[in-house]
Amino acid sequence: MADLIYGINAVREALQGRRRKPLELFILLDAKSARLEDLSEEAGRARIPVRQRERQDLDRLVGHHHHQGAVLKVEPFAYVSLDELLERWRTSGRKAFFLLLDGITDPHNLGALLRSADAAGCHGVIVPKDRSCPVTAVVDKASAGALEHIPLAQVTNLARTIEELKREGVWVYGLAGDAETELLYGADLCGDLALVVGSEGEGLRPNVRRHCDGLFAIPMRGGVASLNASVAAGVALFEVVRQREV
């Protein structure tokens, strides 16, 4: 079954067809929008069928009205294998940089995490098959097109995957707010590494924590005890970028 991508930016990225073949573009009928006209022209150049539809038809297609007048039908999403991620790292000539997600079930958070991982230059993102949000149109839109660029792998056992990364010489660090953990800004993040981010409520599962080489905390100065998972990951990802750029 084909997937749907909606929203002007997400559709524009998906029209490039880097990861999934675009099949059909639905555009709001009689829309007076230069951006929608650009999408139609781009689809036409790529010989992708373009259909004009009433707003209520687009609403029914995606289940709500937050589509900005553009809906693209694409091939179903295909995860990459862990071996493919490792090969991408080996051929890149750069230090390993992976993001592992433990229990992220909210599609907006998953999309935001993918966007940050792509912007930070990660080689890929790894999620478990259980306790993980599937790739949906909401994820695609929240990623702002990042899903078309960054490889996403799905694994059966996250703890075993951590051990496999460690055998490859990758250091694996989890983000946790515990008082006994080391502060992120005092850590050396310049080597081959993977960051692990847990769920909003529970954080990292105990078995995943045990397999990490270390746990890092982001210093908090206000009244709240923790950050949103996607925000915390963004802080940590770009601390890696900062250290590697120095």
N, C-alpha and C positions, 0 to 999 in steps of 0.2 A: 504494500500500500504506500502511495506517495505521501510525502510530508508537505506541510504548508509553512511558508515563511511570510511574515507580514511586516509592514513598516518600511518607509522609504530607504533608510540606510541599510537595513538588513537585506532588503530585496536587491539593492544595488550591488552589494558584495556577493550575494548568491548568484546573480546573473553572470558573474565571471566564471562560474562553474568549476572552481578549483577542486572542490571536494565532492559535490553532488551535481548531477546533470539537471539543469533547469528544464522543465517540461512545458509549462504554460503560465502565462502572466495574466492576471485579472486586474483591470484598472477601473477606477470609478468613472462611470459614464458622465460625459460632459464636464469633467473637472477642469477648472481654469487654473492649472498649476504647471509651472515650467518644469518642476522636478518630476512630476508624473509624466509629462511629455518626454522628458529625457529618458526615463525608464522605458517607455514604449518604443522610442527610437533605438535604444540599445538592444532591447529584445528583438526588434525587427532586424537589426544588423546581424544578430546571432541566429536568425531564422527560428526564433521561439514564438509560438502562437500567442497573440495578444487578444484578449476578450474584454470588452467593455461591459460592466455590470452596474446595476443600480446599487445604491448604498446599502439598502436592506439585504440585498443578495450577498454582498461582501460581509455584512454583519453576521448573517446566518452561516456563512462559510467558515469563519474563524471563531464564532461563538460570542463575539462582542464587537464594539465599534472602535477599538483602538488600533486600527490597521492603516490609517493615513491614506486610504484609498488605493493601496497597492498590496496584492496578495500573489505570491509566487508558488506554484506547485513544483516540487523538486523530488528527485529520487530519495528513497529512505536513507536515513543517516547510517553510516557504517563506521564502527569503532575500528581503531588500528590495534595491532598487537603490541605487547610490551617489547618484543624483539624489534619491531619497527621503530619504536621510540628510541631504543638503545642504539640502533643503527643510525638514526638521525643525529644523535649526539656524536657518535664516533666520527661521522663524516663531516661534522660541522667545523671541526678545528677549534671548538670553544670548550670551556669548562662545563661539565654537566650541570643542568639546571632544570629540575622537575618540580611539579606541584602535585601532591597527593591529597585527595579529599576524602575524609572519613565521616560519612553520615550527612552529607549535604543533601537535603531533600526539598529545599525551596527552589523553584526554577529561576526566580529572579536572582537569588544568591549565586546559583550555578553559572548563570549567564555573566554576572558581574565578575566572578572569579576567573572565568575563561578570558574575559576582556583584559583583566589585569595581568594574567599570565602571559597572554600574547604581547601586550605592551611592554612587559618586562623582559621579553626575549626567552621565555622558557622553551625547552625542547619539546615539552608535552605535558599534558595533565592526565592523571591516573585516578580512576574512581572504582569502587567495588561494585559488584553486581547487585548485592543486597544493600539496603539502607542508603540508596542513592537515587537522586532524581533522574529520570530518563531525559533524553534530549527531546524537547518539545519546541513548538513555535515560540512559546514564551521565553524559553532558554535562548533560542536563536536571536530574538529581538533584544533581550537584555544584554547579550554579548556584543551587540552593535556590529555584527559582522565578523567578530573574532573566531567564531566557530568554523568559518570557511578557511581559516589560516592555521590555527593551532591544532595539532593532533590530539585526540582524546582516546585514551585506552581504557577498557573495562576489564577488570581482573576478578578472579573468583575469590582470592584471599589476599587482603591488603598486607597483612603481617608477613606472609610468604614473599610477597612482592618486595617489601622493604628488605628482607634478607637477600633477595636476588640482587637488588641494587647495591647493597653493601658488598656483596661478592665481586661486583664490578668496580669497586673502589669508590663508590659514591657514599658520602656521609649523609645520614638522614636525621633531620631535626624536626621535632614537633613544636607547634605553638601551644603554649599553655599559660594560664595566669597564676599558677601556684607560686606561693611565696618562696619556695626553695629552688625554683628554677633560675637559670642564669638570664640576665637581661639581654635582650636581642642586640642592643647597641654595643655591648662589650664582646660580642662573638666574632670570630674570624670566619667570614662567609665567602672567602675568595676561592676556595677549592671546589672540587666536584661535589655537588650537594643536591639534596631534595628536601623540600619543606612539606610538612604534613599539617593540614588544618582540619580541625574537628567540627562537629555539628554545633548549632547555636546553643542548645540547652545543655547537652551532656559533654561537649568537648570531645577529646580523643578517647576512644574506647581503651580500657585497661590493657588489653592484649597488644594494641597498636602502640601504646605508650611504651610498653616494655621492650619493644623491638627497635625503638628509636635510639640513635646514638646519644642524643641529648634533648633537653626541653628548654625552650627560650620563652621569655615573657616580654611583652611590650609594657614599658613603664606607664602607669596611669596616674594622673595628677588630680583628676576631678572626683566627683561623687559617685560616678558609675563604676562598676567593678569589671566590666569587660566591653569589648567592641563587637560590632557585627562581624560575622565570619569573613565576609568579603572585604570589609574595611581592614581587619587585622591582617589578612593575607596580603592586601595591597601594601600596607606599611612594611611588612617583612620582605616581600618581593623586591621592593624598590630600595630597601636597605642593602640587599645583595647587589643590585645594580649600582648603587652609590659606591660601595666598597670596591667593586670591580672597575669602576671608572677612575678611581683615584690613581 
